[in-house]
Amino acid sequence: MKQIVGVADMKVSNNPKESIVTYSLGSCIGLVIYDPAVRVGGILHYMLPESSIDKEKASLKPYMFADSGIPRLFKAAYQLGAAKNRIKIYAAGGAEILDQKGFFNIGRRNYMALKKMFFKNNVMINKQNVGGNNNRTVRIEIATGDIYVKTSGSKEVMI
């Protein structure tokens, strides 16, 4: 069974029969977390770094922003038994797709928001595939914690 995470969305599961996938990460970040001890995993697909740019939208769609979506992803995993000290973290996306000259730097700003929040909370990213100018798709298998990434123009690979 596959759960699909849309843009500005998040899913968390402890069902070993499920996988969670998010498609077409351009400048967005796909944040994947997994606790191997309790087999809880989740993906957040956020678009923008800071909810302060649009408070109304942030209240309606908290997963759209790094600063409001990331804490909710972790809290949802904790509710299913995950523990901060066991969680493995993978980040993908943050590309400069429509902004090749780097005028807006949305992908870079999205990634920096993640790094800043993690630094403040003493959290480390275990693996990442960020930057460049390719779209990515990310999938996690809840039973094993195996994470797969597919970059446009290439085959899906386990990381």
Secondary structure as UniProt FT lines:
FT   STRAND          2..5
FT   TURN            7..8
FT   STRAND          9..13
FT   TURN            16..17
FT   STRAND          19..25
FT   STRAND          29..35
FT   TURN            36..39
FT   STRAND          40..46
FT   HELIX           51..53
FT   HELIX           55..60
FT   HELIX           62..64
FT   HELIX           66..79
FT   TURN            80..81
FT   HELIX           84..86
FT   STRAND          88..93
FT   TURN            100..101
FT   HELIX           106..120
FT   TURN            121..122
FT   STRAND          127..130
FT   TURN            132..133
FT   STRAND          136..141
FT   TURN            142..144
FT   STRAND          147..151
FT   TURN            152..153
FT   STRAND          157..158
//
